[in-house]
Every structure is written in C-alpha cells, then in structure tokens.
Amino acid sequence: MSGTTLDTVSALFAEHLGVPVESVKPESTVASLFGDSLDEAELVIGIEDKFGIQITDDDARTLDSVGKVAEYIDGRKQAERA
C-alpha cells in the first residue's frame, strides 16, 4: 500500500470527521472516529472526487477501515495501469 495514498485518505478522514490526523490509523473506522453512516457516504463521495474513481455500493460496504480504503484505491490505480 502506498504511503502517499494512506496519508491522503487519512487526511480526508481527519478533515471530514474533525479529528487530528495523528489519531487516524490504518485500522481506524468511521465509527471509531465518532462518525456515522452519513459520514461514511460523504467520505465515499470525497474519495471518489479526490482520486477520480467510482466506488460501487458493494465495494463501499467492504471498505470498513482507512487502510482498506487506501488498499482499494491503490488496487484500482494499478488495475488502470495494466
């Protein structure tokens, strides 16, 4: 997983949820950072905008941590290059 992607995703979570970026870890979830389902939906939209990708509803349901989001984005980037 790219450190850059993880850093960017962590910053998006921190900014949206109003928490210090230092408190966002790869294993952090929206709920563990005191967010709710609306925050999850808004974060998916923000991630799509930031990275220029579309995330299906099925995929979004599996992205339950910051680290999984970063891995997903890196996988999508790698697939696009292939």
mmCIF file of the C-alpha atoms, coordinates in Angstrom:
data_MODEL
# 
_entry.id   MODEL 
# 
loop_
_atom_site.group_PDB 
_atom_site.id 
_atom_site.type_symbol 
_atom_site.label_atom_id 
_atom_site.label_alt_id 
_atom_site.label_comp_id 
_atom_site.label_asym_id 
_atom_site.label_entity_id 
_atom_site.label_seq_id 
_atom_site.pdbx_PDB_ins_code 
_atom_site.Cartn_x 
_atom_site.Cartn_y 
_atom_site.Cartn_z 
_atom_site.occupancy 
_atom_site.B_iso_or_equiv 
_atom_site.pdbx_formal_charge 
_atom_site.auth_seq_id 
_atom_site.auth_comp_id 
_atom_site.auth_asym_id 
_atom_site.auth_atom_id 
_atom_site.pdbx_PDB_model_num 
ATOM 1  C CA . MET A 1 1  ? 0.000   0.000  0.000   1.00 0.00 ? 1  MET A CA 1 
ATOM 2  C CA . SER A 1 2  ? 1.323   3.381  -0.949  1.00 0.00 ? 2  SER A CA 1 
ATOM 3  C CA . GLY A 1 3  ? 2.187   5.620  1.972   1.00 0.00 ? 3  GLY A CA 1 
ATOM 4  C CA . THR A 1 4  ? 1.031   8.566  -0.084  1.00 0.00 ? 4  THR A CA 1 
ATOM 5  C CA . THR A 1 5  ? -2.420  7.073  -0.618  1.00 0.00 ? 5  THR A CA 1 
ATOM 6  C CA . LEU A 1 6  ? -2.713  6.169  3.054   1.00 0.00 ? 6  LEU A CA 1 
ATOM 7  C CA . ASP A 1 7  ? -1.629  9.685  4.049   1.00 0.00 ? 7  ASP A CA 1 
ATOM 8  C CA . THR A 1 8  ? -4.176  11.254 1.698   1.00 0.00 ? 8  THR A CA 1 
ATOM 9  C CA . VAL A 1 9  ? -7.008  9.005  2.852   1.00 0.00 ? 9  VAL A CA 1 
ATOM 10 C CA . SER A 1 10 ? -6.086  9.638  6.500   1.00 0.00 ? 10 SER A CA 1 
ATOM 11 C CA . ALA A 1 11 ? -6.165  13.384 5.879   1.00 0.00 ? 11 ALA A CA 1 
ATOM 12 C CA . LEU A 1 12 ? -9.587  13.113 4.210   1.00 0.00 ? 12 LEU A CA 1 
ATOM 13 C CA . PHE A 1 13 ? -10.980 11.164 7.166   1.00 0.00 ? 13 PHE A CA 1 
ATOM 14 C CA . ALA A 1 14 ? -9.462  13.615 9.657   1.00 0.00 ? 14 ALA A CA 1 
ATOM 15 C CA . GLU A 1 15 ? -10.724 16.684 7.854   1.00 0.00 ? 15 GLU A CA 1 
ATOM 16 C CA . HIS A 1 16 ? -14.231 15.343 7.346   1.00 0.00 ? 16 HIS A CA 1 
ATOM 17 C CA . LEU A 1 17 ? -14.604 13.977 10.870  1.00 0.00 ? 17 LEU A CA 1 
ATOM 18 C CA . GLY A 1 18 ? -12.876 16.885 12.599  1.00 0.00 ? 18 GLY A CA 1 
ATOM 19 C CA . VAL A 1 19 ? -10.227 14.787 14.314  1.00 0.00 ? 19 VAL A CA 1 
ATOM 20 C CA . PRO A 1 20 ? -6.448  15.217 14.386  1.00 0.00 ? 20 PRO A CA 1 
ATOM 21 C CA . VAL A 1 21 ? -4.791  13.372 11.516  1.00 0.00 ? 21 VAL A CA 1 
ATOM 22 C CA . GLU A 1 22 ? -2.451  11.760 14.074  1.00 0.00 ? 22 GLU A CA 1 
ATOM 23 C CA . SER A 1 23 ? -5.448  9.928  15.543  1.00 0.00 ? 23 SER A CA 1 
ATOM 24 C CA . VAL A 1 24 ? -6.323  8.311  12.205  1.00 0.00 ? 24 VAL A CA 1 
ATOM 25 C CA . LYS A 1 25 ? -4.653  4.899  11.921  1.00 0.00 ? 25 LYS A CA 1 
ATOM 26 C CA . PRO A 1 26 ? -4.894  2.268  9.161   1.00 0.00 ? 26 PRO A CA 1 
ATOM 27 C CA . GLU A 1 27 ? -7.270  0.257  11.349  1.00 0.00 ? 27 GLU A CA 1 
ATOM 28 C CA . SER A 1 28 ? -9.485  3.278  12.133  1.00 0.00 ? 28 SER A CA 1 
ATOM 29 C CA . THR A 1 29 ? -13.119 3.081  11.109  1.00 0.00 ? 29 THR A CA 1 
ATOM 30 C CA . VAL A 1 30 ? -15.623 5.884  10.707  1.00 0.00 ? 30 VAL A CA 1 
ATOM 31 C CA . ALA A 1 31 ? -17.358 4.671  13.865  1.00 0.00 ? 31 ALA A CA 1 
ATOM 32 C CA . SER A 1 32 ? -14.127 4.545  15.867  1.00 0.00 ? 32 SER A CA 1 
ATOM 33 C CA . LEU A 1 33 ? -13.577 8.190  14.881  1.00 0.00 ? 33 LEU A CA 1 
ATOM 34 C CA . PHE A 1 34 ? -17.118 9.062  16.066  1.00 0.00 ? 34 PHE A CA 1 
ATOM 35 C CA . GLY A 1 35 ? -18.689 9.248  12.625  1.00 0.00 ? 35 GLY A CA 1 
ATOM 36 C CA . ASP A 1 36 ? -21.963 7.793  11.390  1.00 0.00 ? 36 ASP A CA 1 
ATOM 37 C CA . SER A 1 37 ? -23.454 6.345  8.208   1.00 0.00 ? 37 SER A CA 1 
ATOM 38 C CA . LEU A 1 38 ? -23.942 9.802  6.687   1.00 0.00 ? 38 LEU A CA 1 
ATOM 39 C CA . ASP A 1 39 ? -20.233 10.489 7.245   1.00 0.00 ? 39 ASP A CA 1 
ATOM 40 C CA . GLU A 1 40 ? -19.437 7.186  5.521   1.00 0.00 ? 40 GLU A CA 1 
ATOM 41 C CA . ALA A 1 41 ? -21.474 8.187  2.456   1.00 0.00 ? 41 ALA A CA 1 
ATOM 42 C CA . GLU A 1 42 ? -19.907 11.652 2.355   1.00 0.00 ? 42 GLU A CA 1 
ATOM 43 C CA . LEU A 1 43 ? -16.414 10.169 2.664   1.00 0.00 ? 43 LEU A CA 1 
ATOM 44 C CA . VAL A 1 44 ? -17.059 7.816  -0.261  1.00 0.00 ? 44 VAL A CA 1 
ATOM 45 C CA . ILE A 1 45 ? -18.062 10.819 -2.383  1.00 0.00 ? 45 ILE A CA 1 
ATOM 46 C CA . GLY A 1 46 ? -14.992 12.757 -1.224  1.00 0.00 ? 46 GLY A CA 1 
ATOM 47 C CA . ILE A 1 47 ? -12.702 9.826  -2.006  1.00 0.00 ? 47 ILE A CA 1 
ATOM 48 C CA . GLU A 1 48 ? -14.263 9.410  -5.448  1.00 0.00 ? 48 GLU A CA 1 
ATOM 49 C CA . ASP A 1 49 ? -13.726 13.107 -6.161  1.00 0.00 ? 49 ASP A CA 1 
ATOM 50 C CA . LYS A 1 50 ? -10.173 13.195 -4.807  1.00 0.00 ? 50 LYS A CA 1 
ATOM 51 C CA . PHE A 1 51 ? -8.957  10.105 -6.654  1.00 0.00 ? 51 PHE A CA 1 
ATOM 52 C CA . GLY A 1 52 ? -11.149 10.314 -9.757  1.00 0.00 ? 52 GLY A CA 1 
ATOM 53 C CA . ILE A 1 53 ? -12.698 6.867  -9.266  1.00 0.00 ? 53 ILE A CA 1 
ATOM 54 C CA . GLN A 1 54 ? -16.177 5.437  -8.858  1.00 0.00 ? 54 GLN A CA 1 
ATOM 55 C CA . ILE A 1 55 ? -16.812 3.160  -5.884  1.00 0.00 ? 55 ILE A CA 1 
ATOM 56 C CA . THR A 1 56 ? -19.741 0.768  -6.233  1.00 0.00 ? 56 THR A CA 1 
ATOM 57 C CA . ASP A 1 57 ? -22.127 0.321  -3.320  1.00 0.00 ? 57 ASP A CA 1 
ATOM 58 C CA . ASP A 1 58 ? -20.956 -3.279 -2.938  1.00 0.00 ? 58 ASP A CA 1 
ATOM 59 C CA . ASP A 1 59 ? -17.315 -2.184 -2.764  1.00 0.00 ? 59 ASP A CA 1 
ATOM 60 C CA . ALA A 1 60 ? -18.123 0.654  -0.363  1.00 0.00 ? 60 ALA A CA 1 
ATOM 61 C CA . ARG A 1 61 ? -19.649 -1.835 2.098   1.00 0.00 ? 61 ARG A CA 1 
ATOM 62 C CA . THR A 1 62 ? -16.333 -3.730 2.279   1.00 0.00 ? 62 THR A CA 1 
ATOM 63 C CA . LEU A 1 63 ? -14.196 -0.633 2.900   1.00 0.00 ? 63 LEU A CA 1 
ATOM 64 C CA . ASP A 1 64 ? -14.526 -0.561 6.660   1.00 0.00 ? 64 ASP A CA 1 
ATOM 65 C CA . SER A 1 65 ? -11.167 0.976  7.622   1.00 0.00 ? 65 SER A CA 1 
ATOM 66 C CA . VAL A 1 66 ? -8.788  3.671  6.468   1.00 0.00 ? 66 VAL A CA 1 
ATOM 67 C CA . GLY A 1 67 ? -6.228  1.047  5.465   1.00 0.00 ? 67 GLY A CA 1 
ATOM 68 C CA . LYS A 1 68 ? -8.739  -0.932 3.396   1.00 0.00 ? 68 LYS A CA 1 
ATOM 69 C CA . VAL A 1 69 ? -9.759  2.256  1.576   1.00 0.00 ? 69 VAL A CA 1 
ATOM 70 C CA . ALA A 1 70 ? -6.107  3.033  0.749   1.00 0.00 ? 70 ALA A CA 1 
ATOM 71 C CA . GLU A 1 71 ? -5.502  -0.555 -0.436  1.00 0.00 ? 71 GLU A CA 1 
ATOM 72 C CA . TYR A 1 72 ? -8.623  -0.401 -2.615  1.00 0.00 ? 72 TYR A CA 1 
ATOM 73 C CA . ILE A 1 73 ? -7.507  2.862  -4.224  1.00 0.00 ? 73 ILE A CA 1 
ATOM 74 C CA . ASP A 1 74 ? -4.012  1.531  -4.864  1.00 0.00 ? 74 ASP A CA 1 
ATOM 75 C CA . GLY A 1 75 ? -5.513  -1.614 -6.406  1.00 0.00 ? 75 GLY A CA 1 
ATOM 76 C CA . ARG A 1 76 ? -7.748  0.434  -8.665  1.00 0.00 ? 76 ARG A CA 1 
ATOM 77 C CA . LYS A 1 77 ? -4.801  2.597  -9.777  1.00 0.00 ? 77 LYS A CA 1 
ATOM 78 C CA . GLN A 1 78 ? -2.711  -0.493 -10.500 1.00 0.00 ? 78 GLN A CA 1 
ATOM 79 C CA . ALA A 1 79 ? -5.543  -2.114 -12.485 1.00 0.00 ? 79 ALA A CA 1 
ATOM 80 C CA . GLU A 1 80 ? -5.968  1.039  -14.572 1.00 0.00 ? 80 GLU A CA 1 
ATOM 81 C CA . ARG A 1 81 ? -2.255  0.995  -15.469 1.00 0.00 ? 81 ARG A CA 1 
ATOM 82 C CA . ALA A 1 82 ? -2.375  -2.642 -16.584 1.00 0.00 ? 82 ALA A CA 1 
# 
